[in-house]
Amino acid sequence: MTHDHLGTPVRAVSRPFGRVLTAMVTPFSPDGALDLDGAARLADHLVTEQGSDALVVNGTTGESPTTTDAEKERLLQAVVEAVGDRARVVAGVGTNDTRHTIELAAMAEKAGAHGLLVVTPYYNKPPQAGLLRHFTAVADATGLPMMLYDIPHRSGVPIETETLVRLAEHGRIVAVKDAKGDLTATSWVTSRCDLAYYSGEDALTLPALAVGSVGVVGTSTHFIGVDTKRMIEAYDAGDIGTALALHRRLLPLFTGIFRTQGAILVKAGLTVQGLPAGPVRSPLVDATEDQVAQLRADCAAAGLPLPE
C-alpha cells in the first residue's frame, strides 16, 4: 500500500478488466436468429475502432433474457475467437437461480471467457445472507475472476456495503459493475476494500472516478469508446479540465442512449452506421423513426454525427 502526500494510506489501483468495457449487443439476422458472423465483426470493431479493453457478452444489453443457454455458449465462443488476445471477454452468467448461474459460469469458463459478470438475483428478492451465499457459490465454482453487478432498480435488491466488503475477501471476486447510482455507498466500499469499481451508468463515469472507481462498463461506448477512454486517462493523469470537458461533450450520448432500453438504440445506431446489429427480440421493440431521429441529434451533440 502506498501513501499520499499527507501520509494517508492509498490502495494501489487495480484494473482487472482495463478501463473501458463495452456491454456488447447481440446481433441477430432479420428473422431473429443469432448472427455469429455479425457478432465476430462487431466484437472486432469495438476493440479495434472503439478502444474497448474488454467486452461483456451475454449481458442485459446483449438481450440475455431472450437468448438460450446454447445461444449464449455459441456467441461467447465466437467473440472469444474474434478478439483473441487483444481484449478480455467477460461473460454475463447471472440468473436468479444459483444452480443455473453456476452452470452458465462453468460453460463460460469452458468457452474461453476471461471473467464473469454476475448480477444480483432478480425478482425473488433474497436477503443479504442469500446474496452472500449466492455470489460465493458462483465464485467457488470456477477459476475465473468475477465482477458483481449491483443494479437494484432492476434486480429489486441492492448489494449492501457490508455484504460487498465481505465478498471482497474472496480471491476471485475482484470487481463491481456499479449501477446503484449511490456515490456515497461507492465511497464507503472503495475505502474499505480492494474491489475494482466500474461505473454501470455511463454519465456517472467521471464522478465515480473521483470516489475510487477505475473505469466503466458502457453502452454508449459502442459509439464513443475512444473518447470515453480519453476522459478516464485524462482524469488518471490529473488533467481534470480535459476530463471534465470530455464528460460535458459526451453527456448527450451518455444519457441519450437510454431514452429507451439501451439495446434498442444501440442497435438502431449500429444499423445506421452499417455495422452488424439486426432487430431486437420481443418483448423489446425496434426503435421508431422518431427515436432514431432523436438518437441522431444526441450523437451530433456529442460530436458524433451519424451517416444519413
Phi, psi and omega in degrees: 000133179266177180229148177276186187291347177263000180087008180281133179299136179230125180289142176296140181284129177243131177236080186297340180236020181085198182263317186241115173250135177253127176281093194287136172289160178257112178293138174238154173284169182305332180270006176092002179282158179296131180253089185290322177297317178297321179297319179295318180293320179293318178300317178298317179299316183294329179277312187279324184260329183255357172074022179293130175281334180207157176239134172264118182250142180068033170268185180297321177296335174275013178058037181302332178297342184242013173251145181282166177300320180295319177295320178301318181294313181296319179297314181299316179299318182295319182288319178302316179294323184291321186267341178056229181262015182276342180202162177268148179243121181252125185264125170286120183231005187286137171222182176263022179228115185301317181296318179294319178299317179297320177299316179292325178295317178296320177299316182296319179297316180295326181282352175103011178298153180262350181190171182238143169247121186236112183280154173302131177306131189256157173073316181278355170049063179291152173288173183300325177298324177291321177297316180300314181292319180299304184296322179295318180298319179292317180296327179288341192279339180225177175261011185272146172293148190233139175249123174284148179240107184258101185220074187297335181289345173255319185278335182092348183224127173280155168272111185290159184305312182297324178294317179298317180296320178292319179295330180297343179287343179283131186297336182258354175269104194243346189207167177224131164270111192260100176245028180281332180072023181237091185291337174293314177298318177302317180301316181296319181292312182293338178278346187246349181206178187259016177300133176278118183265129175242128178297132175262005176235116188308316185289343180263008183302308182295310176303323181293326177302324183292340180247017170115001177287165187238354182175203185217144162257103194253160173251314176297344180292352167302334186241329186233036181298319183297313181289329175296318177294321177300320179298314181294317180295323178296316178299314180300328181276359180085007179269075187294326180299314178295317179300317181292321178298319178292319177303314182292323179290323184275348185306321179302329179268327173309318182265323186295333181292346181250023175296333165224187183305135192304317182300327182299311184282327175299314181296323177297315181293319178296320179298317177299325180279357181078021180259159182297134178201293182078190183281171169265162178264146175300138020270004172288161177228147182294155181298143175279169177300321179294321179293322177294320177298319178293321177299318176302317180295319179294318178296317179298320179295333178270006178084020182227078178293134178278151176299148176280000000 
